[in-house]
Amino acid sequence: MMINVVCGDWIHNIIMVGDDWLQSAKPRMNGSSIGDLNRGKYVTVLGKVAPNSQDRSNRSITLITCGDNVKLLVRFDQPVADLSGYVEIQGRILSKNEIECLNVVCFSEEMVQRFDADAYSKAVASYQKQCAT
């Protein structure tokens, strides 16, 4: 079951899943780090929806480009509205370039006008290095 929440300039789609999703940590990752983790792990990634990448037949697949320029295929359980701009995906890793979306936050253009994807990617990479030590 999916719940859509609209708050200010963003739309939050919540897909209700079991307790394992609610209780698990969802570390922020760059696209290039996804392959370093095991399948089934929950993560958070931020990326820009690739133009014309959403599957028009059922709207349950789209492609995002992460801050480190890695492209990830995002799969949704159910069709979602047209996606564009930056999105934050929380979900489960299916493969090194594919994630099953369990939660998505869509950011408005006004919110990301001065967003620096490269700086964000570097901050996430630094965080990952600190967590690995």
N, CA, C and O atoms as CSV, one atom per row, in Angstrom:
chain,resi,resn,atom,element,x,y,z
A,1,MET,N,N,0.842,-1.173,0.000
A,1,MET,CA,C,0.000,0.000,0.000
A,1,MET,C,C,0.889,1.238,0.000
A,1,MET,O,O,1.878,1.277,0.732
A,2,MET,N,N,0.564,2.249,-0.801
A,2,MET,CA,C,1.350,3.461,-0.873
A,2,MET,C,C,0.520,4.642,-0.391
A,2,MET,O,O,-0.668,4.759,-0.691
A,3,ILE,N,N,1.182,5.514,0.366
A,3,ILE,CA,C,0.553,6.728,0.864
A,3,ILE,C,C,1.312,7.908,0.275
A,3,ILE,O,O,2.541,7.934,0.348
A,4,ASN,N,N,0.626,8.878,-0.302
A,4,ASN,CA,C,1.260,10.091,-0.815
A,4,ASN,C,C,1.051,11.206,0.194
A,4,ASN,O,O,-0.077,11.478,0.605
A,5,VAL,N,N,2.133,11.847,0.591
A,5,VAL,CA,C,2.070,12.949,1.529
A,5,VAL,C,C,2.634,14.178,0.837
A,5,VAL,O,O,3.751,14.131,0.320
A,6,VAL,N,N,1.891,15.272,0.815
A,6,VAL,CA,C,2.367,16.515,0.226
A,6,VAL,C,C,2.613,17.487,1.364
A,6,VAL,O,O,1.731,17.743,2.185
A,7,CYS,N,N,3.836,18.029,1.402
A,7,CYS,CA,C,4.189,18.952,2.476
A,7,CYS,C,C,5.014,20.080,1.878
A,7,CYS,O,O,6.157,19.861,1.477
A,8,GLY,N,N,4.470,21.251,1.813
A,8,GLY,CA,C,5.193,22.374,1.238
A,8,GLY,C,C,5.512,22.131,-0.223
A,8,GLY,O,O,4.622,21.896,-1.040
A,9,ASP,N,N,6.799,22.192,-0.540
A,9,ASP,CA,C,7.246,22.049,-1.924
A,9,ASP,C,C,7.646,20.632,-2.297
A,9,ASP,O,O,8.152,20.415,-3.398
A,10,TRP,N,N,7.438,19.674,-1.427
A,10,TRP,CA,C,7.852,18.317,-1.787
A,10,TRP,C,C,6.728,17.329,-1.616
A,10,TRP,O,O,5.783,17.549,-0.859
A,11,ILE,N,N,6.854,16.234,-2.336
A,11,ILE,CA,C,5.877,15.150,-2.273
A,11,ILE,C,C,6.594,13.931,-1.737
A,11,ILE,O,O,7.687,13.594,-2.192
A,12,HIS,N,N,5.993,13.283,-0.787
A,12,HIS,CA,C,6.600,12.123,-0.152
A,12,HIS,C,C,5.681,10.928,-0.390
A,12,HIS,O,O,4.531,10.928,0.049
A,13,ASN,N,N,6.188,9.914,-1.084
A,13,ASN,CA,C,5.437,8.680,-1.293
A,13,ASN,C,C,5.968,7.640,-0.323
A,13,ASN,O,O,7.159,7.329,-0.339
A,14,ILE,N,N,5.116,7.110,0.506
A,14,ILE,CA,C,5.530,6.107,1.478
A,14,ILE,C,C,4.868,4.791,1.125
A,14,ILE,O,O,3.643,4.697,1.041
A,15,ILE,N,N,5.682,3.787,0.922
A,15,ILE,CA,C,5.158,2.454,0.671
A,15,ILE,C,C,5.257,1.689,1.981
A,15,ILE,O,O,6.349,1.514,2.521
A,16,MET,N,N,4.140,1.241,2.482
A,16,MET,CA,C,4.112,0.559,3.767
A,16,MET,C,C,4.669,-0.853,3.612
A,16,MET,O,O,4.190,-1.644,2.799
A,17,VAL,N,N,5.692,-1.149,4.411
A,17,VAL,CA,C,6.321,-2.466,4.379
A,17,VAL,C,C,6.484,-2.957,5.808
A,17,VAL,O,O,6.022,-2.308,6.747
A,18,GLY,N,N,7.130,-4.085,5.974
A,18,GLY,CA,C,7.266,-4.713,7.282
A,18,GLY,C,C,8.192,-3.979,8.234
A,18,GLY,O,O,8.813,-2.979,7.876
A,19,ASP,N,N,8.274,-4.494,9.451
A,19,ASP,CA,C,9.088,-3.900,10.502
A,19,ASP,C,C,10.568,-3.841,10.150
A,19,ASP,O,O,11.268,-2.938,10.608
A,20,ASP,N,N,11.065,-4.784,9.344
A,20,ASP,CA,C,12.486,-4.771,9.010
A,20,ASP,C,C,12.878,-3.477,8.302
A,20,ASP,O,O,13.983,-2.975,8.510
A,21,TRP,N,N,12.002,-2.935,7.480
A,21,TRP,CA,C,12.262,-1.661,6.807
A,21,TRP,C,C,12.271,-0.516,7.811
A,21,TRP,O,O,13.157,0.337,7.770
A,22,LEU,N,N,11.312,-0.491,8.696
A,22,LEU,CA,C,11.192,0.607,9.646
A,22,LEU,C,C,12.341,0.636,10.633
A,22,LEU,O,O,12.754,1.713,11.063
A,23,GLN,N,N,12.864,-0.517,10.999
A,23,GLN,CA,C,13.882,-0.598,12.036
A,23,GLN,C,C,15.306,-0.636,11.495
A,23,GLN,O,O,16.255,-0.582,12.278
A,24,SER,N,N,15.480,-0.725,10.199
A,24,SER,CA,C,16.828,-0.846,9.652
A,24,SER,C,C,17.439,0.522,9.368
A,24,SER,O,O,16.736,1.484,9.061
A,25,ALA,N,N,18.765,0.583,9.476
A,25,ALA,CA,C,19.488,1.791,9.097
A,25,ALA,C,C,19.519,1.867,7.578
A,25,ALA,O,O,19.621,0.845,6.900
A,26,LYS,N,N,19.430,3.075,7.052
A,26,LYS,CA,C,19.457,3.275,5.608
A,26,LYS,C,C,20.553,4.288,5.284
A,26,LYS,O,O,20.260,5.459,5.039
A,27,PRO,N,N,21.828,3.843,5.279
A,27,PRO,CA,C,22.932,4.786,5.073
A,27,PRO,C,C,22.882,5.442,3.702
A,27,PRO,O,O,22.427,4.845,2.726
A,28,ARG,N,N,23.356,6.675,3.648
A,28,ARG,CA,C,23.453,7.386,2.369
A,28,ARG,C,C,24.603,6.796,1.570
A,28,ARG,O,O,25.680,6.527,2.103
A,29,MET,N,N,24.353,6.601,0.281
A,29,MET,CA,C,25.347,6.006,-0.603
A,29,MET,C,C,25.417,6.790,-1.905
A,29,MET,O,O,24.431,7.382,-2.343
A,30,ASN,N,N,26.597,6.784,-2.515
A,30,ASN,CA,C,26.749,7.225,-3.900
A,30,ASN,C,C,26.447,6.035,-4.782
A,30,ASN,O,O,26.478,4.894,-4.320
A,31,GLY,N,N,26.160,6.282,-6.030
A,31,GLY,CA,C,25.864,5.191,-6.951
A,31,GLY,C,C,26.991,4.186,-7.074
A,31,GLY,O,O,26.745,2.985,-7.187
A,32,SER,N,N,28.238,4.670,-7.053
A,32,SER,CA,C,29.383,3.772,-7.207
A,32,SER,C,C,29.577,2.857,-6.009
A,32,SER,O,O,30.249,1.831,-6.124
A,33,SER,N,N,29.007,3.202,-4.870
A,33,SER,CA,C,29.153,2.372,-3.667
A,33,SER,C,C,28.108,1.273,-3.576
A,33,SER,O,O,28.261,0.342,-2.784
A,34,ILE,N,N,27.065,1.361,-4.359
A,34,ILE,CA,C,25.986,0.374,-4.290
A,34,ILE,C,C,26.512,-1.026,-4.556
A,34,ILE,O,O,26.116,-1.976,-3.880
A,35,GLY,N,N,27.403,-1.164,-5.534
A,35,GLY,CA,C,27.942,-2.474,-5.878
A,35,GLY,C,C,28.804,-3.080,-4.786
A,35,GLY,O,O,29.041,-4.288,-4.785
A,36,ASP,N,N,29.278,-2.254,-3.852
A,36,ASP,CA,C,30.130,-2.741,-2.776
A,36,ASP,C,C,29.325,-3.411,-1.669
A,36,ASP,O,O,29.891,-4.089,-0.811
A,37,LEU,N,N,28.040,-3.229,-1.683
A,37,LEU,CA,C,27.195,-3.799,-0.634
A,37,LEU,C,C,26.532,-5.073,-1.122
A,37,LEU,O,O,26.454,-5.335,-2.322
A,38,ASN,N,N,26.062,-5.851,-0.178
A,38,ASN,CA,C,25.325,-7.070,-0.529
A,38,ASN,C,C,23.908,-6.736,-0.948
A,38,ASN,O,O,23.325,-5.746,-0.505
A,39,ARG,N,N,23.370,-7.575,-1.803
A,39,ARG,CA,C,21.960,-7.438,-2.169
A,39,ARG,C,C,21.106,-7.540,-0.918
A,39,ARG,O,O,21.440,-8.244,0.035
A,40,GLY,N,N,19.998,-6.820,-0.947
A,40,GLY,CA,C,19.072,-6.882,0.169
A,40,GLY,C,C,19.295,-5.820,1.226
A,40,GLY,O,O,18.447,-5.654,2.102
A,41,LYS,N,N,20.405,-5.092,1.179
A,41,LYS,CA,C,20.672,-4.032,2.155
A,41,LYS,C,C,19.811,-2.817,1.826
A,41,LYS,O,O,19.526,-2.537,0.662
A,42,TYR,N,N,19.406,-2.110,2.862
A,42,TYR,CA,C,18.624,-0.886,2.697
A,42,TYR,C,C,19.570,0.313,2.653
A,42,TYR,O,O,20.483,0.417,3.472
A,43,VAL,N,N,19.350,1.216,1.698
A,43,VAL,CA,C,20.203,2.385,1.526
A,43,VAL,C,C,19.364,3.596,1.131
A,43,VAL,O,O,18.181,3.481,0.808
A,44,THR,N,N,20.011,4.758,1.168
A,44,THR,CA,C,19.426,6.005,0.688
A,44,THR,C,C,20.340,6.560,-0.392
A,44,THR,O,O,21.543,6.699,-0.172
A,45,VAL,N,N,19.789,6.878,-1.551
A,45,VAL,CA,C,20.564,7.499,-2.628
A,45,VAL,C,C,19.824,8.740,-3.120
A,45,VAL,O,O,18.596,8.811,-3.090
A,46,LEU,N,N,20.605,9.706,-3.571
A,46,LEU,CA,C,20.048,10.933,-4.124
A,46,LEU,C,C,20.495,11.028,-5.572
A,46,LEU,O,O,21.667,10.804,-5.877
A,47,GLY,N,N,19.587,11.352,-6.452
A,47,GLY,CA,C,19.956,11.468,-7.856
A,47,GLY,C,C,18.963,12.304,-8.628
A,47,GLY,O,O,17.900,12.677,-8.132
A,48,LYS,N,N,19.343,12.583,-9.853
A,48,LYS,CA,C,18.486,13.353,-10.751
A,48,LYS,C,C,17.855,12.391,-11.743
A,48,LYS,O,O,18.538,11.563,-12.345
A,49,VAL,N,N,16.545,12.509,-11.905
A,49,VAL,CA,C,15.827,11.642,-12.833
A,49,VAL,C,C,16.311,11.941,-14.249
A,49,VAL,O,O,16.299,13.090,-14.692
A,50,ALA,N,N,16.734,10.901,-14.946
A,50,ALA,CA,C,17.196,11.062,-16.325
A,50,ALA,C,C,16.001,11.407,-17.214
A,50,ALA,O,O,14.941,10.795,-17.086
A,51,PRO,N,N,16.162,12.378,-18.107
A,51,PRO,CA,C,15.053,12.761,-18.993
A,51,PRO,C,C,14.537,11.572,-19.803
A,51,PRO,O,O,15.314,10.762,-20.307
A,52,ASN,N,N,13.235,11.488,-19.914
A,52,ASN,CA,C,12.569,10.434,-20.700
A,52,ASN,C,C,12.949,9.017,-20.280
A,52,ASN,O,O,12.935,8.098,-21.099
A,53,SER,N,N,13.286,8.843,-19.006
A,53,SER,CA,C,13.704,7.509,-18.559
A,53,SER,C,C,12.589,6.720,-17.886
A,53,SER,O,O,12.716,5.512,-17.686
A,54,GLN,N,N,11.504,7.392,-17.539
A,54,GLN,CA,C,10.428,6.687,-16.847
A,54,GLN,C,C,9.660,5.819,-17.830
A,54,GLN,O,O,9.271,6.274,-18.905
A,55,ASP,N,N,9.445,4.573,-17.454
A,55,ASP,CA,C,8.698,3.623,-18.282
A,55,ASP,C,C,7.271,4.140,-18.436
A,55,ASP,O,O,6.520,4.182,-17.461
A,56,ARG,N,N,6.895,4.527,-19.631
A,56,ARG,CA,C,5.575,5.118,-19.869
A,56,ARG,C,C,4.449,4.093,-19.840
A,56,ARG,O,O,3.291,4.466,-19.653
A,57,SER,N,N,4.757,2.821,-20.018
A,57,SER,CA,C,3.688,1.819,-20.064
A,57,SER,C,C,3.098,1.550,-18.686
A,57,SER,O,O,1.885,1.389,-18.551
A,58,ASN,N,N,3.946,1.501,-17.662
A,58,ASN,CA,C,3.391,1.217,-16.335
A,58,ASN,C,C,3.936,2.134,-15.244
A,58,ASN,O,O,3.524,2.028,-14.089
A,59,ARG,N,N,4.856,3.031,-15.592
A,59,ARG,CA,C,5.404,4.020,-14.662
A,59,ARG,C,C,5.988,3.403,-13.398
A,59,ARG,O,O,5.924,4.012,-12.330
A,60,SER,N,N,6.547,2.220,-13.498
A,60,SER,CA,C,7.102,1.575,-12.311
A,60,SER,C,C,8.620,1.418,-12.387
A,60,SER,O,O,9.217,0.772,-11.525
A,61,ILE,N,N,9.249,2.002,-13.408
A,61,ILE,CA,C,10.703,1.943,-13.556
A,61,ILE,C,C,11.189,3.317,-14.006
A,61,ILE,O,O,10.564,3.950,-14.857
A,62,THR,N,N,12.303,3.782,-13.437
A,62,THR,CA,C,12.928,5.015,-13.908
A,62,THR,C,C,14.429,4.913,-13.700
A,62,THR,O,O,14.909,4.010,-13.014
A,63,LEU,N,N,15.162,5.833,-14.288
A,63,LEU,CA,C,16.612,5.865,-14.196
A,63,LEU,C,C,17.008,7.166,-13.529
A,63,LEU,O,O,16.501,8.229,-13.889
A,64,ILE,N,N,17.920,7.095,-12.550
A,64,ILE,CA,C,18.436,8.311,-11.929
A,64,ILE,C,C,19.952,8.344,-12.103
A,64,ILE,O,O,20.610,7.308,-12.202
A,65,THR,N,N,20.486,9.565,-12.138
A,65,THR,CA,C,21.929,9.763,-12.177
A,65,THR,C,C,22.340,10.338,-10.836
A,65,THR,O,O,21.897,11.421,-10.453
A,66,CYS,N,N,23.191,9.609,-10.122
A,66,CYS,CA,C,23.648,10.035,-8.800
A,66,CYS,C,C,24.701,11.138,-8.938
A,66,CYS,O,O,25.173,11.419,-10.039
A,67,GLY,N,N,25.064,11.756,-7.816
A,67,GLY,CA,C,26.044,12.840,-7.817
A,67,GLY,C,C,27.398,12.445,-8.360
A,67,GLY,O,O,28.142,13.300,-8.840
A,68,ASP,N,N,27.738,11.157,-8.296
A,68,ASP,CA,C,29.018,10.680,-8.831
A,68,ASP,C,C,28.874,10.195,-10.273
A,68,ASP,O,O,29.737,9.477,-10.780
A,69,ASN,N,N,27.789,10.587,-10.928
A,69,ASN,CA,C,27.485,10.279,-12.340
A,69,ASN,C,C,27.225,8.812,-12.630
A,69,ASN,O,O,27.301,8.392,-13.785
A,70,VAL,N,N,26.923,8.028,-11.617
A,70,VAL,CA,C,26.546,6.628,-11.810
A,70,VAL,C,C,25.038,6.571,-11.995
A,70,VAL,O,O,24.287,7.201,-11.250
A,71,LYS,N,N,24.603,5.817,-12.989
A,71,LYS,CA,C,23.171,5.669,-13.261
A,71,LYS,C,C,22.638,4.438,-12.536
A,71,LYS,O,O,23.245,3.368,-12.569
A,72,LEU,N,N,21.493,4.612,-11.882
A,72,LEU,CA,C,20.826,3.518,-11.175
A,72,LEU,C,C,19.414,3.348,-11.716
A,72,LEU,O,O,18.699,4.326,-11.935
A,73,LEU,N,N,19.027,2.114,-11.927
A,73,LEU,CA,C,17.662,1.788,-12.314
A,73,LEU,C,C,16.848,1.664,-11.036
A,73,LEU,O,O,17.225,0.923,-10.128
A,74,VAL,N,N,15.740,2.381,-10.958
A,74,VAL,CA,C,14.887,2.365,-9.770
A,74,VAL,C,C,13.585,1.665,-10.126
A,74,VAL,O,O,12.910,2.039,-11.085
A,75,ARG,N,N,13.243,0.658,-9.355
A,75,ARG,CA,C,11.993,-0.084,-9.558
A,75,ARG,C,C,11.028,0.249,-8.425
A,75,ARG,O,O,11.410,0.298,-7.256
A,76,PHE,N,N,9.765,0.478,-8.799
A,76,PHE,CA,C,8.706,0.764,-7.838
A,76,PHE,C,C,7.720,-0.394,-7.839
A,76,PHE,O,O,7.499,-1.023,-8.874
A,77,ASP,N,N,7.126,-0.680,-6.684
A,77,ASP,CA,C,6.103,-1.727,-6.594
A,77,ASP,C,C,4.859,-1.368,-7.390
A,77,ASP,O,O,4.204,-2.232,-7.972
A,78,GLN,N,N,4.547,-0.079,-7.406
A,78,GLN,CA,C,3.329,0.403,-8.045
A,78,GLN,C,C,3.674,1.563,-8.969
A,78,GLN,O,O,4.723,2.185,-8.804
A,79,PRO,N,N,2.825,1.863,-9.922
A,79,PRO,CA,C,3.066,3.037,-10.770
A,79,PRO,C,C,3.131,4.309,-9.928
A,79,PRO,O,O,2.401,4.453,-8.947
A,80,VAL,N,N,4.005,5.222,-10.317
A,80,VAL,CA,C,4.136,6.503,-9.622
A,80,VAL,C,C,3.911,7.628,-10.627
A,80,VAL,O,O,4.005,7.432,-11.839
A,81,ALA,N,N,3.616,8.793,-10.101
A,81,ALA,CA,C,3.412,9.965,-10.958
A,81,ALA,C,C,4.709,10.292,-11.687
A,81,ALA,O,O,5.772,9.772,-11.347
A,82,ASP,N,N,4.611,11.155,-12.689
A,82,ASP,CA,C,5.814,11.569,-13.419
A,82,ASP,C,C,6.850,12.103,-12.441
A,82,ASP,O,O,6.550,12.943,-11.592
A,83,LEU,N,N,8.058,11.610,-12.571
A,83,LEU,CA,C,9.158,12.063,-11.734
A,83,LEU,C,C,10.070,12.948,-12.562
A,83,LEU,O,O,10.280,12.704,-13.750
A,84,SER,N,N,10.612,13.978,-11.926
A,84,SER,CA,C,11.583,14.836,-12.601
A,84,SER,C,C,12.445,15.503,-11.542
A,84,SER,O,O,12.092,15.523,-10.363
A,85,GLY,N,N,13.562,16.041,-11.964
A,85,GLY,CA,C,14.455,16.726,-11.046
A,85,GLY,C,C,15.126,15.761,-10.082
A,85,GLY,O,O,15.321,14.584,-10.387
A,86,TYR,N,N,15.474,16.286,-8.910
A,86,TYR,CA,C,16.166,15.477,-7.912
A,86,TYR,C,C,15.181,14.689,-7.062
A,86,TYR,O,O,14.124,15.188,-6.675
A,87,VAL,N,N,15.553,13.450,-6.785
A,87,VAL,CA,C,14.761,12.586,-5.917
A,87,VAL,C,C,15.693,11.888,-4.935
A,87,VAL,O,O,16.842,11.580,-5.252
A,88,GLU,N,N,15.179,11.651,-3.754
A,88,GLU,CA,C,15.893,10.835,-2.769
A,88,GLU,C,C,15.157,9.507,-2.691
A,88,GLU,O,O,13.953,9.462,-2.438
A,89,ILE,N,N,15.891,8.438,-2.910
A,89,ILE,CA,C,15.320,7.097,-2.915
A,89,ILE,C,C,15.827,6.337,-1.706
A,89,ILE,O,O,17.035,6.254,-1.483
A,90,GLN,N,N,14.921,5.786,-0.931
A,90,GLN,CA,C,15.277,4.834,0.114
A,90,GLN,C,C,14.750,3.499,-0.355
A,90,GLN,O,O,13.587,3.374,-0.738
A,91,GLY,N,N,15.607,2.512,-0.323
A,91,GLY,CA,C,15.163,1.226,-0.822
A,91,GLY,C,C,16.159,0.119,-0.591
A,91,GLY,O,O,17.132,0.267,0.147
A,92,ARG,N,N,15.891,-0.991,-1.240
A,92,ARG,CA,C,16.695,-2.204,-1.073
A,92,ARG,C,C,17.499,-2.449,-2.349
A,92,ARG,O,O,16.967,-2.346,-3.454
A,93,ILE,N,N,18.775,-2.771,-2.190
A,93,ILE,CA,C,19.647,-3.043,-3.327
A,93,ILE,C,C,19.253,-4.361,-3.967
A,93,ILE,O,O,19.143,-5.385,-3.292
A,94,LEU,N,N,19.040,-4.325,-5.285
A,94,LEU,CA,C,18.744,-5.534,-6.055
A,94,LEU,C,C,19.986,-6.032,-6.792
A,94,LEU,O,O,20.184,-7.239,-6.930
A,95,SER,N,N,20.821,-5.108,-7.264
A,95,SER,CA,C,22.075,-5.444,-7.941
A,95,SER,C,C,22.961,-4.203,-7.889
A,95,SER,O,O,22.580,-3.198,-7.288
A,96,LYS,N,N,24.138,-4.262,-8.512
A,96,LYS,CA,C,25.069,-3.133,-8.423
A,96,LYS,C,C,24.554,-1.859,-9.087
A,96,LYS,O,O,25.086,-0.778,-8.831
A,97,ASN,N,N,23.540,-1.962,-9.927
A,97,ASN,CA,C,22.996,-0.761,-10.570
A,97,ASN,C,C,21.472,-0.709,-10.524
A,97,ASN,O,O,20.839,-0.064,-11.360
A,98,GLU,N,N,20.889,-1.393,-9.540
A,98,GLU,CA,C,19.426,-1.452,-9.463
A,98,GLU,C,C,18.977,-1.441,-8.006
A,98,GLU,O,O,19.556,-2.113,-7.153
A,99,ILE,N,N,17.933,-0.663,-7.745
A,99,ILE,CA,C,17.408,-0.535,-6.390
A,99,ILE,C,C,15.883,-0.618,-6.430
A,99,ILE,O,O,15.244,-0.093,-7.341
A,100,GLU,N,N,15.318,-1.281,-5.436
A,100,GLU,CA,C,13.862,-1.356,-5.291
A,100,GLU,C,C,13.444,-0.223,-4.369
A,100,GLU,O,O,13.822,-0.206,-3.198
A,101,CYS,N,N,12.672,0.717,-4.882
A,101,CYS,CA,C,12.273,1.891,-4.107
A,101,CYS,C,C,11.170,1.538,-3.118
A,101,CYS,O,O,10.150,0.951,-3.477
A,102,LEU,N,N,11.402,1.912,-1.864
A,102,LEU,CA,C,10.386,1.744,-0.833
A,102,LEU,C,C,9.887,3.094,-0.332
A,102,LEU,O,O,8.850,3.179,0.327
A,103,ASN,N,N,10.637,4.151,-0.652
A,103,ASN,CA,C,10.282,5.492,-0.221
A,103,ASN,C,C,10.966,6.485,-1.164
A,103,ASN,O,O,12.150,6.332,-1.466
A,104,VAL,N,N,10.246,7.484,-1.622
A,104,VAL,CA,C,10.838,8.483,-2.514
A,104,VAL,C,C,10.422,9.880,-2.075
A,104,VAL,O,O,9.265,10.119,-1.731
A,105,VAL,N,N,11.385,10.800,-2.092
A,105,VAL,CA,C,11.119,12.210,-1.837
A,105,VAL,C,C,11.476,12.957,-3.112
A,105,VAL,O,O,12.590,12.829,-3.620
A,106,CYS,N,N,10.536,13.736,-3.630
A,106,CYS,CA,C,10.754,14.524,-4.846
A,106,CYS,C,C,10.963,15.979,-4.447
A,106,CYS,O,O,10.133,16.557,-3.745
A,107,PHE,N,N,12.062,16.571,-4.889
A,107,PHE,CA,C,12.385,17.951,-4.539
A,107,PHE,C,C,11.992,18.892,-5.671
A,107,PHE,O,O,12.204,18.589,-6.845
A,108,SER,N,N,11.423,20.028,-5.309
A,108,SER,CA,C,11.027,21.015,-6.318
A,108,SER,C,C,12.270,21.698,-6.882
A,108,SER,O,O,13.336,21.676,-6.266
A,109,GLU,N,N,12.124,22.300,-8.050
A,109,GLU,CA,C,13.244,23.015,-8.680
A,109,GLU,C,C,13.750,24.145,-7.784
A,109,GLU,O,O,14.954,24.390,-7.717
A,110,GLU,N,N,12.838,24.832,-7.095
A,110,GLU,CA,C,13.241,25.928,-6.218
A,110,GLU,C,C,14.137,25.433,-5.087
A,110,GLU,O,O,15.055,26.134,-4.661
A,111,MET,N,N,13.871,24.238,-4.611
A,111,MET,CA,C,14.649,23.702,-3.491
A,111,MET,C,C,16.069,23.319,-3.900
A,111,MET,O,O,16.963,23.297,-3.055
A,112,VAL,N,N,16.288,23.022,-5.160
A,112,VAL,CA,C,17.604,22.526,-5.580
A,112,VAL,C,C,18.325,23.475,-6.541
A,112,VAL,O,O,19.291,23.072,-7.189
A,113,GLN,N,N,17.877,24.710,-6.642
A,113,GLN,CA,C,18.504,25.663,-7.563
A,113,GLN,C,C,20.001,25.805,-7.307
A,113,GLN,O,O,20.785,25.880,-8.253
A,114,ARG,N,N,20.398,25.843,-6.054
A,114,ARG,CA,C,21.814,26.016,-5.717
A,114,ARG,C,C,22.444,24.725,-5.201
A,114,ARG,O,O,23.514,24.758,-4.592
A,115,PHE,N,N,21.798,23.608,-5.436
A,115,PHE,CA,C,22.313,22.321,-4.970
A,115,PHE,C,C,23.569,21.945,-5.750
A,115,PHE,O,O,23.587,22.012,-6.979
A,116,ASP,N,N,24.609,21.552,-5.036
A,116,ASP,CA,C,25.876,21.155,-5.650
A,116,ASP,C,C,26.012,19.640,-5.529
A,116,ASP,O,O,26.419,19.129,-4.486
A,117,ALA,N,N,25.672,18.931,-6.594
A,117,ALA,CA,C,25.697,17.461,-6.575
A,117,ALA,C,C,27.098,16.930,-6.327
A,117,ALA,O,O,27.257,15.900,-5.672
A,118,ASP,N,N,28.121,17.615,-6.838
A,118,ASP,CA,C,29.501,17.168,-6.637
A,118,ASP,C,C,29.894,17.271,-5.163
A,118,ASP,O,O,30.495,16.346,-4.615
A,119,ALA,N,N,29.559,18.388,-4.522
A,119,ALA,CA,C,29.866,18.550,-3.095
A,119,ALA,C,C,29.109,17.515,-2.262
A,119,ALA,O,O,29.659,16.955,-1.313
A,120,TYR,N,N,27.859,17.265,-2.613
A,120,TYR,CA,C,27.073,16.250,-1.906
A,120,TYR,C,C,27.734,14.883,-2.048
A,120,TYR,O,O,27.864,14.146,-1.070
A,121,SER,N,N,28.149,14.551,-3.261
A,121,SER,CA,C,28.784,13.260,-3.522
A,121,SER,C,C,30.068,13.110,-2.710
A,121,SER,O,O,30.337,12.042,-2.162
A,122,LYS,N,N,30.861,14.182,-2.634
A,122,LYS,CA,C,32.099,14.145,-1.842
A,122,LYS,C,C,31.799,13.976,-0.361
A,122,LYS,O,O,32.501,13.237,0.330
A,123,ALA,N,N,30.771,14.647,0.136
A,123,ALA,CA,C,30.395,14.513,1.547
A,123,ALA,C,C,29.951,13.090,1.861
A,123,ALA,O,O,30.316,12.542,2.902
A,124,VAL,N,N,29.172,12.491,0.975
A,124,VAL,CA,C,28.718,11.112,1.179
A,124,VAL,C,C,29.908,10.158,1.141
A,124,VAL,O,O,29.988,9.238,1.956
A,125,ALA,N,N,30.832,10.366,0.207
A,125,ALA,CA,C,32.024,9.512,0.116
A,125,ALA,C,C,32.865,9.628,1.383
A,125,ALA,O,O,33.380,8.626,1.879
A,126,SER,N,N,33.008,10.838,1.906
A,126,SER,CA,C,33.758,11.050,3.148
A,126,SER,C,C,33.084,10.338,4.319
A,126,SER,O,O,33.750,9.708,5.141
A,127,TYR,N,N,31.772,10.442,4.384
A,127,TYR,CA,C,30.997,9.756,5.427
A,127,TYR,C,C,31.201,8.244,5.335
A,127,TYR,O,O,31.377,7.574,6.353
A,128,GLN,N,N,31.176,7.715,4.120
A,128,GLN,CA,C,31.340,6.275,3.929
A,128,GLN,C,C,32.719,5.816,4.384
A,128,GLN,O,O,32.849,4.750,4.987
A,129,LYS,N,N,33.756,6.614,4.101
A,129,LYS,CA,C,35.117,6.266,4.531
A,129,LYS,C,C,35.213,6.247,6.049
A,129,LYS,O,O,35.830,5.350,6.622
A,130,GLN,N,N,34.603,7.238,6.706
A,130,GLN,CA,C,34.641,7.297,8.168
A,130,GLN,C,C,33.913,6.119,8.781
A,130,GLN,O,O,34.351,5.578,9.797
A,131,CYS,N,N,32.811,5.717,8.179
A,131,CYS,CA,C,32.042,4.589,8.714
A,131,CYS,C,C,32.769,3.264,8.504
A,131,CYS,O,O,32.570,2.316,9.265
A,132,ALA,N,N,33.609,3.198,7.476
A,132,ALA,CA,C,34.320,1.955,7.171
A,132,ALA,C,C,35.496,1.725,8.114
A,132,ALA,O,O,35.979,0.600,8.241
A,133,THR,N,N,35.959,2.787,8.778
A,133,THR,CA,C,37.120,2.631,9.668
A,133,THR,C,C,36.715,2.374,11.081
A,133,THR,O,O,37.572,2.220,11.951
